[in-house]
Amino acid sequence: MPRFSRRITATDADIDELGHVNNVVWVRWIQDIAVAHWESVAPPDHQANHVWVITRHEVDYRGNVRLGETVTGETWVPTPPNGARFNRHVRFFDAGGTVKVEAITTWALLDRTSGRLMRVTPEIAAPFFR
């Protein structure tokens, strides 16, 4: 089960009135790392013909991140898709390995031209499991 990771540093625009990364920003980061993972493994024709949409988020907030602090985001797909959908796991942790946010998100595959749901074929799923 290969993992994709990326480091993110909290900027002024990410911080809320409580002085830490806003919950909405965490959701954006979840989406950003998932899209970056897709773009890093999917062949150009898959990217041109398909698009993923989120159908569900389950997010556990375990700690705060403040302005200038850096986290590593890590994502993976633990199990094969079910029809048009699959679950993606995401975890953000600090330099010491303390988990700040964990999430399971459900994604659905759409045909880019028609906007219709489509079954995730073995060819589309394969890059997530190499």
N, C-alpha and C positions, 0 to 999 in steps of 0.2 A: 504494500500500500504506500506508494510514493507520496511525499509531502512537498508542498510548495510553501516557501516562506518569503517574507519581505519585512524590512524594518521601517517603522513609521515614527516620526518625531512630532509630538503635539505642538501645534502652532497657536498663535493668539486666536485665530478664527475657530479653533476647536474647543476653546475653553468657555464654560458657562459661568453663571453668576456665583456658583459655589467654588470656583477656582479649579475645576478639573474638567477633563474631557466629557462633553455632553453625551448623553445616551444616544441621541440621534446621530452623532458623529461616529460612535462605535458601529452602528448599523451601516453607515456609509462605508466605513473601513471594511466591514464584513463583505459588503458587495464588491468593493474595489479589489480586495485580494482574490475573491472568487473569479472575477472577470480577468484579472491578470493571470491567474492560473490557467484558465481556458485559453487565453491568447498565447500563453507560453507552450502549450502542448497540442493544441488543435491545428490540423493542417489548414492552410488558407481557404480551401474550398468549403470546409466545414464552417469556418468563421463567416464566409460570404453567404452561405445558404441557411444558417441556423442562428437562433438567438435564444438565450436562456432568460427566464423570468423567475423571480422569487414568488413562491406561493405561501411560504410560512417561515417565520423566525421564532426560535426559542433561544433566548439570550439570558445568561447568568452573569450578573455583574458582581465581581468578587473583590475589586479594589479600584482605587482611583489613580489616574495619571494626570500630572500637572504640566503646565507650560514648560516646554523644553525637554521633557522626559521622553525617552524612546522605548518603544515596545517592539517585539518581534511578533508578527502575525504569521500563523501557520495554518494551512488548510489541507484537507484531504477528503477523499471520497472512500468511505470504508466498505461499502457494499455495492453490488451492481444495481443498475437502475431498475425501477418497476414501471414498465410502460413508458410514459412520457416523463416520469419524475425520478429524482434521486435525492438522497440526503447528503449534505456536505457538512463536515465538521470544521470549526474554526476555533483557534485558541490564540489569545494575545498574552504574552508574558514579558516581564521586565528582565533586565540583565542578570538578575539573581535567580531567575527561573520561576518567580512568583507569578501565578496565573492571575491576570486582571479581569479578563472577560473570556467566557466560553460560549459557543453557540452551535446549534444545529439548525441548518436552514434547508428548506426543501425547494428545489429548483425544478422547473418544467421546461422542456424543449419545444420551441416553436419553429415552424417554417418561416423564414424571414420574409418571403414574398407574400404568402397568404395570411400569416399571423395565426395559423391554426396549430393546435397541439399535434405533436408527432411522437411516435415511439422512438426511444433512444436505441439505435441499432448497436450491435457489438462493435462496429467500426468507429462510431462516435464515442462510445464509452471507453474503448481500449486505451487511449492515451492517459486516462486517469489512473490506470492500474499498472502501468509500466514502471 
